[in-house]
Amino acid sequence: MPKLKTHRGAAKRFSVTGSGKIKRNKAYKGHLLTGKPSKRMRKLRKGGLVSDAQYDNVKKLLPYMF
C-alpha cells in the first residue's frame, strides 16, 4: 500500500494535545476588525478544540499525527 499524504493546509492549522484532542484557532479574526468589540477579540485569541462532529474528518486529513 502507498503511504498516505498529510493534508498540508490542515497540518498548519491543527495540533494534537497530550490526551489526543485536536486544538484549533478561533475564526473571525481575519478582517473587518474595527467593528468587533475588544471583549470579543480577546475571547477569539484563545484557541478551541475541534468538535466531536468534525473530529473524524480532521483525523483523516492528518493520518500520522495520532
Backbone as a printed PyTorch tensor [residue, N CA C, xyz], in Angstrom:
tensor([[[  0.8370,  -1.1950,   0.0000],
         [  0.0000,   0.0000,   0.0000],
         [  0.8770,   1.2530,   0.0000]],

        [[  0.4590,   2.2620,  -0.7320],
         [  1.2250,   3.5110,  -0.7050],
         [  1.0050,   4.2540,   0.6140]],

        [[  1.9300,   5.1190,   0.9210],
         [  1.7870,   5.9290,   2.1210],
         [  0.6850,   6.9520,   1.9120]],

        [[  0.0330,   7.3430,   3.0090],
         [ -0.9830,   8.3920,   2.9610],
         [ -0.2920,   9.7430,   3.0750]],

        [[ -0.8120,  10.7130,   2.3650],
         [ -0.2480,  12.0600,   2.4480],
         [ -1.0100,  12.8860,   3.4720]],

        [[ -0.2640,  13.6570,   4.2460],
         [ -0.8520,  14.6020,   5.1840],
         [ -1.3700,  15.7970,   4.4130]],

        [[ -2.5530,  16.2660,   4.7640],
         [ -3.1010,  17.4840,   4.1670],
         [ -2.3460,  18.6650,   4.7650]],

        [[ -1.5090,  19.3080,   3.9520],
         [ -0.5880,  20.3170,   4.4770],
         [ -1.3140,  21.5390,   5.0280]],

        [[ -2.4450,  21.9020,   4.4330],
         [ -3.2140,  23.0360,   4.9520],
         [ -3.7370,  22.7410,   6.3470]],

        [[ -4.2130,  21.5130,   6.5470],
         [ -4.7300,  21.1270,   7.8590],
         [ -3.5960,  21.0110,   8.8720]],

        [[ -2.4320,  20.5350,   8.4420],
         [ -1.3040,  20.3570,   9.3550],
         [ -0.8530,  21.7000,   9.9380]],

        [[ -1.0200,  22.7730,   9.1700],
         [ -0.6230,  24.0950,   9.6490],
         [ -1.6590,  24.6880,  10.5920]],

        [[ -2.8750,  24.1680,  10.5830],
         [ -3.9650,  24.7660,  11.3540],
         [ -4.3260,  24.0050,  12.6220]],

        [[ -3.9570,  22.7420,  12.7050],
         [ -4.3420,  21.9250,  13.8480],
         [ -3.1210,  21.3460,  14.5350]],

        [[ -3.2500,  21.1070,  15.8360],
         [ -2.2250,  20.3800,  16.5710],
         [ -2.9340,  19.4790,  17.5760]],

        [[ -2.2160,  18.4730,  18.0580],
         [ -2.8080,  17.4700,  18.9340],
         [ -2.3150,  17.6800,  20.3570]],

        [[ -3.2300,  17.5960,  21.3180],
         [ -2.8630,  17.7170,  22.7260],
         [ -2.3330,  16.3810,  23.2210]],

        [[ -1.8400,  16.3590,  24.4400],
         [ -1.3150,  15.1350,  25.0030],
         [ -2.3600,  14.0530,  25.1720]],

        [[ -3.6140,  14.4560,  25.3920],
         [ -4.6820,  13.4790,  25.5950],
         [ -5.3400,  13.0670,  24.2780]],

        [[ -4.8440,  13.6020,  23.1500],
         [ -5.3550,  13.1800,  21.8510],
         [ -6.4360,  14.0580,  21.2690]],

        [[ -6.7690,  15.1560,  21.9400],
         [ -7.7480,  16.0850,  21.3850],
         [ -7.0490,  16.9650,  20.3450]],

        [[ -7.8400,  17.5560,  19.4580],
         [ -7.2640,  18.3840,  18.3920],
         [ -7.5360,  19.8520,  18.7030]],

        [[ -6.4550,  20.6360,  18.7880],
         [ -6.5690,  22.0730,  19.0360],
         [ -6.7390,  22.8100,  17.7160]],

        [[ -7.4370,  23.9340,  17.7680],
         [ -7.6420,  24.7700,  16.5950],
         [ -7.6710,  26.2240,  17.0390]],

        [[ -7.5550,  27.1320,  16.0670],
         [ -7.6950,  28.5490,  16.3590],
         [ -9.1230,  28.9750,  16.0740]],

        [[ -9.5500,  30.0480,  16.7340],
         [-10.8900,  30.5620,  16.5230],
         [-10.9470,  31.3230,  15.1980]],

        [[-12.1190,  31.3690,  14.6110],
         [-12.3340,  32.0730,  13.3540],
         [-12.7450,  33.5280,  13.6280]],

        [[-12.9970,  34.2940,  12.5800],
         [-13.4950,  35.6810,  12.6350],
         [-12.4540,  36.6670,  13.1390]],

        [[-11.1630,  36.4050,  12.8900],
         [-10.1280,  37.3520,  13.2790],
         [ -9.3620,  37.8860,  12.0840]],

        [[ -9.8550,  37.6590,  10.8730],
         [ -9.0760,  37.9580,   9.6820],
         [ -9.1700,  39.3870,   9.1840]],

        [[-10.3840,  39.9440,   9.1870],
         [-10.5660,  41.2790,   8.6210],
         [-11.8290,  41.8890,   9.2090]],

        [[-12.0910,  43.1470,   8.8660],
         [-13.2330,  43.9030,   9.4180],
         [-13.1860,  43.9260,  10.9500]],

        [[-11.9970,  44.2080,  11.4780],
         [-11.8100,  44.1000,  12.9200],
         [-12.2560,  45.3460,  13.6830]],

        [[-12.4060,  46.4690,  12.9970],
         [-12.7490,  47.7060,  13.7110],
         [-14.1660,  47.6580,  14.2580]],

        [[-15.0300,  46.8910,  13.6620],
         [-16.4120,  46.8230,  14.1300],
         [-16.6360,  45.7890,  15.2120]],

        [[-15.6130,  45.0610,  15.5720],
         [-15.7820,  43.9990,  16.5670],
         [-15.2710,  44.4940,  17.9160]],

        [[-16.0300,  44.2760,  18.9750],
         [-15.6320,  44.7860,  20.2930],
         [-14.3490,  44.1460,  20.8060]],

        [[-13.6410,  44.8710,  21.6520],
         [-12.3870,  44.3860,  22.2210],
         [-12.6050,  43.1120,  23.0180]],

        [[-13.7300,  43.0310,  23.7020],
         [-14.0320,  41.8500,  24.5070],
         [-14.1230,  40.6070,  23.6160]],

        [[-14.7560,  40.7720,  22.4720],
         [-14.8880,  39.6470,  21.5400],
         [-13.5250,  39.2340,  20.9970]],

        [[-12.6880,  40.2300,  20.6700],
         [-11.3650,  39.9220,  20.1190],
         [-10.4880,  39.2110,  21.1520]],

        [[-10.6200,  39.5960,  22.4270],
         [ -9.8680,  38.9260,  23.4850],
         [-10.2680,  37.4600,  23.5820]],

        [[-11.5610,  37.1960,  23.4720],
         [-12.0370,  35.8070,  23.5570],
         [-11.5990,  34.9990,  22.3410]],

        [[-11.4460,  35.6520,  21.1930],
         [-11.0310,  34.9450,  19.9790],
         [ -9.5470,  34.5860,  20.0060]],

        [[ -8.7730,  35.2480,  20.8950],
         [ -7.3480,  34.9390,  20.9810],
         [ -7.1050,  33.5240,  21.4700]],

        [[ -7.9460,  33.0750,  22.3770],
         [ -7.7860,  31.7320,  22.9280],
         [ -8.1630,  30.7010,  21.8840]],

        [[ -7.4700,  29.6010,  21.8980],
         [ -7.7920,  28.5310,  20.9690],
         [ -9.0300,  27.7690,  21.4100]],

        [[ -9.4240,  26.8110,  20.5960],
         [-10.5400,  25.9450,  20.9340],
         [-10.1850,  24.5250,  20.5660]],

        [[-11.1280,  23.6310,  20.7690],
         [-10.9420,  22.2360,  20.4000],
         [-11.8980,  21.9020,  19.2620]],

        [[-11.4930,  20.9830,  18.4230],
         [-12.3480,  20.5300,  17.3310],
         [-13.5180,  19.7610,  17.9430]],

        [[-14.7350,  20.0270,  17.4400],
         [-15.9260,  19.3870,  17.9850],
         [-15.9460,  17.9040,  17.6400]],

        [[-16.7790,  17.1680,  18.3570],
         [-16.9150,  15.7290,  18.1120],
         [-17.4150,  15.4530,  16.7000]],

        [[-18.2550,  16.3490,  16.1760],
         [-18.8170,  16.1570,  14.8420],
         [-17.7380,  16.2380,  13.7660]],

        [[-16.7090,  17.0620,  13.9840],
         [-15.6720,  17.2670,  12.9810],
         [-14.3980,  16.4640,  13.2530]],

        [[-14.3300,  15.8140,  14.4130],
         [-13.1070,  15.1400,  14.8330],
         [-12.6360,  14.1130,  13.8060]],

        [[-13.5430,  13.2600,  13.3390],
         [-13.1600,  12.2030,  12.3950],
         [-12.6950,  12.7780,  11.0640]],

        [[-13.3330,  13.8600,  10.6160],
         [-12.9350,  14.4870,   9.3540],
         [-11.5140,  15.0240,   9.4360]],

        [[-11.1790,  15.6940,  10.5250],
         [ -9.8440,  16.2630,  10.6860],
         [ -8.8180,  15.1490,  10.8430]],

        [[ -9.2010,  14.0860,  11.5380],
         [ -8.2830,  12.9650,  11.7580],
         [ -7.8800,  12.3190,  10.4440]],

        [[ -8.7920,  12.2770,   9.4800],
         [ -8.4630,  11.7090,   8.1630],
         [ -7.4360,  12.5680,   7.4250]],

        [[ -7.4930,  13.8710,   7.6280],
         [ -6.5570,  14.7710,   6.9610],
         [ -5.1480,  14.6740,   7.5480]],

        [[ -5.0410,  14.2080,   8.7790],
         [ -3.7630,  14.1630,   9.4820],
         [ -3.4660,  12.7210,   9.9200]],

        [[ -3.1600,  11.8300,   8.9890],
         [ -3.0610,  10.4180,   9.3300],
         [ -1.9300,  10.0480,  10.2760]],

        [[ -0.8460,  10.8070,  10.3200],
         [  0.3080,  10.4090,  11.1350],
         [  0.4760,  11.2760,  12.3790]],

        [[ -0.5210,  12.0540,  12.7160],
         [ -0.4130,  12.9470,  13.8600],
         [ -0.9040,  12.2770,  15.1370]],

        [[ -1.4540,  11.0700,  15.0440],
         [ -2.0330,  10.4190,  16.2270],
         [ -1.2810,   9.1530,  16.5770]]])
